[in-house]
């Protein structure tokens, strides 16, 4: 028994006539009759009572018609679902992000993805940059958003190859305590922070917040940053700044909830930090491919400035 035989039987049962059923199926009548007869022989029972003008269902035929329709509907539904999964229109996508400050950037991206893939369930998971890279490598999450520079070559994490692509850029601003000597300045130079103790995110992964802060201080400010603390999340860094433990360079997305507790003078030259996506090279998930067609896929990279953030 196969699905073709089921379709043939359903057509005859619904038309109550072999010729009309054959026309509906776009085939000749003799092969249709042979297939239905073979089905009855395999089942060991008569499904149709035949005469010269029409056919009618036996009690067994009535029962089999209900089951055959259900099986065909299930097969059709399964085929549609598999096609949608194959196109990335159904399934689940797990997205990592490094800080709650990033959440304001996601709605437009997720809306665009949802509009084209409404059947996909999306999970957002907050992890530190180091945790994100490990989670992507292990398959715990499909893709991560973190502040590292885009790498020209794939990253190797214990034999697993990861790819990166820049998505947007954030302006970096200084974060200083409200009673700081520079607190009344709207714009300052990096050099003005040369004697300060800096609070950064961890030095791993490479090319992340720590490395970009130390690079900027050395190349643009002309001094080597004195790193006093490394913390896992931007809110922790800002809490320490507000308490007077040091200063930091913060992406402008993190300003919002801390104004009044921390002062954020802009830096001359408007330095930027990239936000980059990272994913496994061997992750062939159609859902992931569909998401990556939306992100980044836009040139030039969106740039979020502190002046826009400060007006919100």
N, C-alpha and C positions, 0 to 999 in steps of 0.2 A: 504494500500500500504506500502511495506517495501523495503529495499535495496536488499533483496534476489529476490523479484519479478522483480526489475529493472535489476538485473544481468541476470536473465533468459530471459527477453524480449530482452535485448541487444544482448545476444548470438544468439537467434533465428533470430533477425533482421540482424545480421552480417553474419551468416551462410546461411541465406535464406532457411533453412531446419531444421525441428524439430529433425530428427535423428542425424544429424551431431552436432547440438547444444547440444543435450543430451550427446553425446560422449564427447564433449568439457567440459561439466559441470560434467562429471562422474556420471551421473544419468540415470534412465530409461526414456523413452519417454513419457509414459502416465502421470506421475506426472507433467512433464514439460508443456505438453499441458494444463493440468488442471490449473496450476498457471497462464499461459498467458491468458487463457480464463477468469479466475477470475479477473485479472487485467483489462481486457477490460470491464467486467461487472461493476467493480467499477468506471471506468472512464466514462462509458456510451457511448462508441464509439468503432468502430472496428479499430484495429491497424494493423492487418495483413489479407491479402487476401490469403486463403489457397487453394491448389489443391493437387492432389496426388503426384506430383513430387517436388514441391517447394512452397515457400510462397513469397509474395511481400508486401511491405509496402504501406499502404494507406497514404493519405496526412496527416491525423492525426498521423499515425505511424511515418512518417518522422520527424514531429515536436517533437513528444515524444522521439524519439531516440536521437535527439540533446540534449534535456533537461535531459534525463536519463544518458547519458554519462557525462554531466557536473556535475550532482549530485553525480555520483559515483566517479568521479575524485576529487571533493571537499571532499567527505567522506574519500577517501584514503589519500588525502593530510592532512586532519585534524588528522587522525589516526597516520600518520607518525610524525606530529608535536607534538602531545600529547606524543608519545613515547619518542621523543627527549627531550622534557621538563622534562618528568619523569626521564630520565637518567641524567639530568643536562647538556644536550648538547645545550639547547636553554634557553633564558631568560635574566635576567639582574642581575648583582652583583654589589653592592655598597660597596667600600672599603675605610675605613678611615685610615689616617696616620697622625702622630703628627707633622712632620716637613718636609719641602722641602728637607732637608738633607737626608731623607730616600729614596728619589726618585731614587737614583742610585742603590738601592738594589732591586727595583721592576722588572726591565726588565727581568731577568732570570726567576723569579717566574711567571710573567704574560705570558711570551713566552711559558713556559711549560704548563700553563693552556690553553692558546689559541690553542696550537697544538692539544690538546685533546678535546677542547670544542670551536670550531671556531664560533659557532652560538650564543655565550653568549656575550652580551654587558657589558663592565666593566666601572664603574664610579669610579674615584679617588677623594676623598674629604678630604681636609686638615682641621683638627680640633685639638684642644688641647686635651691632655689625658682625662681631665675631660669631655669635650664636646663629645669625642668619646664614652665614657662609657654611657653617657646619650643618645646619638644617637643610639647606639646598643640596649639599653634597650627599647627605644621607637619604634624601628623598622625603624628609618630613614636611617640607614646603616646596612648592613648585618654582617660586620666583621670589626674589627679595629686592627691596628698595633700601639702599644705604648710601651714605656719603663717602664714596671712594672714587678716585679718579678712574676713568675707563682704561682698561688694560689693552695694549696692542695685541698681546698674546693670551691664549686661554690660561686661566688659573689652574694649578694642580693642587688638589686637596686630597692627600692620601690616595693618589692614583685616579681620582675622579676629576674630569675636566669640566671647568666652569667657564662660561662666557659672560662678558659684561657689555653694557651699552648705556651711554649717558641719556638721561631722560629730560632733566631740567637743571637749571642752575639757580642757586640762592645767593643773594648778597650776604656777605659776612659783615657783622657789625660788632663793635666792642660791647662787652657786658661788664659794667663796673658798679660797685656799691653806690647807694644814693648819697653817702657822705664823702665820696671820693673827691680829690682835688680837681678832677676833670669833669665832675658831674654836671657842670653848667655849660659845657661845650656841646654844640650840635654836631660838630665834625672835628675829628682829631687825626693825628698821624700815628702810624704804628710805632714810630720812634718814641712817641710820648709814653708808651707802655713798657719801655725797655727795662725799667727797674722793678716791674711788677712780678708777682708770682702768678703763673698761669694755671688754670684748671682746664683739662681737655678730656676728650673721650680716650679710651685705651689706644696704645700704639699699634695694636693688632686689630683689624687687618691692615696690611701695608697700604699706603696711599690714602688712608682714611683721614678723619678729622685731626688727629694728633700730628700726622706727617704734614698735612697742609698748613696747619697753624705754625709749626716750627719752620717750615719752608718760607712762609710769608714773612715771619719775623726776621729771618736771616737774610732773605733776598730783597725784601721790600723795606724792612725796618732797619736793617743793618746791625742786628743784635741777635744773640742766641737766647731763645726764650727759656726762662727759668720755670720748668714744669714742676709745680708743687704737688698736684694730685691728678690722678687719672680715674675717671668715674664712668659707669656704664651707660648713663642716660643723660640727655641734656637737662631735664628738670633738676637732676641732682647737682649738676654743675651750676645751674642758676641759683639754686637754694644756697649753695656754698658762697657764690658771689654775693648774694643778698646779705649773707651773714658776715661778710668782710674777710673771707678766707683767701680771696684772690680775685683775678679778673679772667675773662675768657673771650674768645671770638666765637660768635654764635650765628647760625643761619637765621635770616630774618623771619622765617616761619615760626620761630620759637618766641618771638617778642610778645605776642598778644597778651597772655595771662600774667605776665611779669612786670608790665609797665606800672610804675608806682613803687615797686619793690626793688627793681634794678634799673639803672640808667643805660640807654643804648645809643651812645654817640656813633654816627656813621664814620667810616674810615676813608681817608683820602685815597683816591684811586678806585674805590668801590670794588674791593676784591670779591671774588665769587668762589663758591664751593659747589661742585657738581653732585647731583643725586643720580645714582647709577642703578640699573637693574642687573641682577645676576641670576643665572639659571644653568642647569646641567646641560652640557652639549648633547648627551645621549637621551634626554627627556623628549620622547617623540609624541607626547600627549597632544592631540588635536586642539584641546582646550587651551593649552599653553601657547601653541602656535597662533591660535586666533587672538589671544590676548596680546602677544608680541606684535601682531599686525597693527594694533591700535597704539601700543606703547613700545618704543618712542615714535617712530614713523612720521615725526613732524620736524621740519627744519625751517628756520633755525631753532635751537633749543629754547623752550620758554624760559624767560628770565624773571625771577621774582625779586623785586627791589625793596629795600627798607622803606623808601619813601611811600610806596603803595601800602605797605603793611602798616605804617604809622597812621594812615588816614582811616583805617578800619575802626 
